[in-house]
Amino acid sequence: MDKNQTEDIQKLFGWEENVVFTLLLLVSTGIGNFYGFFSRGKQKTTAEFLMANRSMPVFPMSMSAIASFISAITLLQWKFTITEPSTPLC
């Protein structure tokens, strides 16, 4: 990566994007800390934690499956995107 490309990438993220990114990380960390430390009494075993005690509704399960599927397709697509120089990334 040459100097011009590095400067172009640095211009893409302004202070607004950095604030949003930082807030996103803080909120995600806060949610993880809350459920990891403060809601200990609900899940006693690892099976209850990993399988949600087999009581999770359909909507969160379907969103998780869709996110996994999209992630897999994206990983497969990146190889093509990287090897074809004329293909746009967006």
C-alpha positions in Angstrom: 0.0 0.0 0.0 1.6 3.3 -1.0 1.4 6.6 0.7 -1.6 8.0 -1.4 -3.7 4.9 -0.6 -3.0 5.3 3.1 -4.0 9.0 3.1 -7.2 8.2 1.2 -8.2 5.6 3.8 -7.4 8.0 6.6 -9.7 10.6 5.0 -12.6 8.1 4.9 -13.0 8.1 8.7 -13.7 11.5 10.3 -14.3 12.2 13.9 -18.0 11.5 13.5 -17.4 7.9 12.3 -14.9 7.4 15.1 -17.4 8.5 17.7 -20.1 6.2 16.3 -17.6 3.3 16.2 -16.5 3.9 19.8 -20.1 4.1 21.0 -20.9 0.9 19.2 -18.0 -0.8 20.9 -19.0 0.6 24.3 -22.6 -0.4 24.0 -21.7 -3.9 22.9 -19.2 -4.2 25.8 -21.8 -3.0 28.2 -24.4 -5.5 27.0 -21.8 -8.3 27.3 -20.8 -7.2 30.8 -24.4 -7.0 32.0 -25.3 -10.4 30.8 -22.0 -11.9 31.8 -21.8 -10.5 35.4 -25.2 -9.3 36.5 -27.6 -12.0 35.3 -25.8 -15.0 36.7 -28.8 -16.6 38.4 -30.6 -17.4 35.2 -28.2 -19.8 33.6 -26.6 -22.4 35.8 -25.0 -24.8 33.3 -23.2 -24.5 30.0 -26.0 -26.3 28.2 -28.5 -23.7 29.4 -26.1 -21.0 28.1 -25.3 -22.5 24.7 -28.7 -23.8 23.9 -30.8 -21.1 25.6 -32.4 -23.8 27.7 -34.2 -24.8 24.4 -36.7 -22.0 24.9 -35.5 -19.3 22.4 -38.2 -17.9 20.2 -38.2 -18.3 16.4 -37.2 -14.7 15.5 -33.7 -14.6 17.2 -32.9 -18.0 16.0 -33.8 -17.1 12.4 -31.8 -13.8 12.6 -28.8 -15.8 13.8 -29.1 -18.3 11.0 -29.5 -15.5 8.4 -26.4 -13.7 9.8 -24.3 -16.9 9.6 -25.5 -17.6 6.1 -24.7 -14.0 4.9 -21.3 -14.2 6.6 -20.5 -17.4 4.7 -21.5 -16.0 1.4 -19.5 -12.9 2.0 -16.4 -15.0 2.8 -16.8 -16.9 -0.4 -17.4 -13.7 -2.4 -14.2 -12.0 -1.1 -11.9 -14.4 -2.9 -13.5 -13.5 -6.2 -13.4 -9.8 -5.4 -9.8 -9.8 -4.5 -8.7 -11.8 -7.6 -10.7 -9.7 -10.1 -9.2 -6.2 -10.1 -12.1 -4.6 -12.0 -14.8 -5.8 -9.5 -16.0 -3.0 -7.2 -16.0 -3.8 -3.5 -19.3 -2.2 -2.7 
